[in-house]
Amino acid sequence: MAAKKATTKATKKSEVSEEIFNASDFSKYEKARMVGSRALQLSMGAPFLLKVDEKTLRSMQYNPVRIALREFEEGVLPITVRRPIPGE
């Protein structure tokens, strides 16, 4: 069996803006994807990005989705959203 060669396309890199977004700047689909991805990371053992005391964790019932949602609302998620620009 012959090994497949990896081919890469030359892509035009767009400029990365340094804008800071609030939680209200994302669509509900982007928010769901970011919170879901972060919840999966938390359920696999990733450390919290916020300092959360034991009482707060008990009130959230140790639910990774609730913890990820709180991190999203605080603006500390290390997840970026790439939006395609039409025509480019």
C-alpha positions as CSV (number, residue, x, y, z in Angstrom):
1,M,0.0,0.0,0.0
2,A,1.5,3.3,-1.0
3,A,1.7,6.1,1.5
4,K,-0.4,9.2,0.7
5,K,1.5,12.4,0.3
6,A,0.3,15.3,2.4
7,T,-0.6,18.2,0.2
8,T,-1.1,21.7,1.4
9,K,-2.8,24.6,-0.2
10,A,-1.3,28.1,-0.1
11,T,-3.8,30.2,1.7
12,K,-3.9,33.9,2.1
13,K,-3.6,34.8,5.7
14,S,-6.0,37.5,6.8
15,E,-5.0,40.1,9.3
16,V,-5.9,39.2,12.9
17,S,-7.7,42.0,14.7
18,E,-7.0,42.7,18.3
19,E,-10.6,43.5,19.2
20,I,-12.1,42.4,22.5
21,F,-15.5,40.9,22.3
22,N,-18.2,40.8,24.9
23,A,-20.5,37.8,25.4
24,S,-23.3,39.6,23.5
25,D,-21.1,39.9,20.4
26,F,-21.4,36.2,19.5
27,S,-24.3,34.4,17.9
28,K,-26.1,31.7,19.9
29,Y,-24.3,29.1,17.7
30,E,-20.9,30.5,18.4
31,K,-21.6,30.7,22.1
32,A,-22.9,27.1,22.1
33,R,-19.8,25.8,20.3
34,M,-17.4,27.6,22.6
35,V,-19.2,26.6,25.8
36,G,-19.6,23.1,24.7
37,S,-15.9,22.8,23.7
38,R,-14.8,24.2,27.0
39,A,-17.2,21.9,28.9
40,L,-15.6,19.0,27.2
41,Q,-12.2,20.2,28.2
42,L,-13.3,20.6,31.8
43,S,-14.8,17.1,31.9
44,M,-11.5,15.7,30.6
45,G,-9.6,17.2,33.5
46,A,-8.6,20.7,32.3
47,P,-8.0,23.2,35.1
48,F,-10.5,26.0,35.8
49,L,-9.7,29.4,34.4
50,L,-11.5,31.1,37.3
51,K,-11.0,30.8,41.0
52,V,-14.1,29.0,42.2
53,D,-14.6,28.1,45.8
54,E,-16.1,24.9,47.0
55,K,-19.4,26.5,47.9
56,T,-19.9,27.9,44.4
57,L,-18.9,24.5,42.8
58,R,-21.5,22.8,45.0
59,S,-24.2,25.3,43.9
60,M,-23.3,24.6,40.3
61,Q,-23.4,20.9,41.1
62,Y,-19.9,20.4,39.6
63,N,-21.5,20.6,36.2
64,P,-18.8,21.4,33.5
65,V,-21.4,23.2,31.3
66,R,-22.3,25.6,34.1
67,I,-18.6,26.2,34.9
68,A,-17.8,26.8,31.2
69,L,-20.8,29.1,30.9
70,R,-19.5,31.1,33.9
71,E,-16.0,31.3,32.3
72,F,-17.6,32.5,29.0
73,E,-19.6,35.2,30.9
74,E,-16.4,36.3,32.6
75,G,-14.6,36.5,29.3
76,V,-11.7,34.2,30.1
77,L,-12.3,31.4,27.5
78,P,-9.1,30.7,25.5
79,I,-11.2,29.9,22.4
80,T,-11.3,32.1,19.3
81,V,-14.0,32.4,16.6
82,R,-13.0,32.7,13.0
83,R,-15.6,34.3,10.8
84,P,-15.2,33.9,7.1
85,I,-15.3,37.1,5.1
86,P,-17.5,36.8,2.0
87,G,-15.6,37.3,-1.3
88,E,-12.1,36.4,0.1
